[in-house]
Amino acid sequence: MEKKEELKFRHILSSLEDLQYGSVIITVHDGEITQVDTTEKKRFPVVKGRSVKTK
C-alpha cells in the first residue's frame, strides 16, 4: 500500500477509535480520499431537580 494511502487509513482508524459518540465522514473524489470530517458529541448526564441559571 502506498505510504500516503496508509496515512489516510491510519487517520480514519484513529478517528474511529477515539470517538465515543459522533460520526466520521469520508469524502472521495475520483476514487481518492480527499477529506475526513469528524463530528464528536459530548453527552452529559441529566441531573433532575436542578436548573442551571444563565446570566
Wavefront OBJ file of the C-alpha trace (Angstrom):
o trace
v 0.000 0.000 0.000
v 1.282 3.459 -0.889
v 2.533 5.473 2.099
v 0.037 8.343 1.528
v -2.881 5.913 1.412
v -1.652 4.160 4.538
v -1.555 7.501 6.387
v -5.137 8.214 5.295
v -6.356 4.827 6.547
v -4.466 5.213 9.831
v -6.043 8.643 10.336
v -9.533 7.236 9.700
v -8.980 4.312 12.099
v -7.590 6.644 14.757
v -10.619 8.920 14.388
v -12.945 5.955 14.870
v -11.059 4.584 17.877
v -11.122 7.947 19.679
v -14.817 8.552 19.013
v -17.451 7.628 21.588
v -20.477 9.444 20.111
v -20.447 11.138 16.727
v -19.615 10.497 13.112
v -16.725 10.244 10.680
v -17.443 11.392 7.134
v -15.032 10.357 4.379
v -15.167 12.404 1.175
v -13.957 10.737 -2.028
v -13.299 12.434 -5.385
v -12.297 10.421 -8.452
v -11.654 7.349 -6.307
v -9.313 9.169 -3.907
v -9.942 10.075 -0.268
v -9.763 13.857 -0.204
v -11.244 14.776 3.168
v -12.126 13.305 6.559
v -14.559 15.160 8.848
v -15.103 14.105 12.438
v -18.074 15.341 14.437
v -17.944 14.480 18.098
v -20.825 14.740 20.525
v -20.289 15.059 24.247
v -23.021 13.573 26.390
v -23.558 14.731 29.967
v -25.840 13.051 32.497
v -29.067 14.899 33.235
v -29.497 15.839 36.887
v -33.210 16.071 37.669
v -34.471 18.724 40.045
v -31.624 21.135 39.345
v -31.788 24.035 36.981
v -28.849 26.000 35.706
v -29.346 29.736 35.577
v -27.707 31.693 32.802
v -26.733 35.333 33.028
l 1 2 3 4 5 6 7 8 9 10 11 12 13 14 15 16 17 18 19 20 21 22 23 24 25 26 27 28 29 30 31 32 33 34 35 36 37 38 39 40 41 42 43 44 45 46 47 48 49 50 51 52 53 54 55
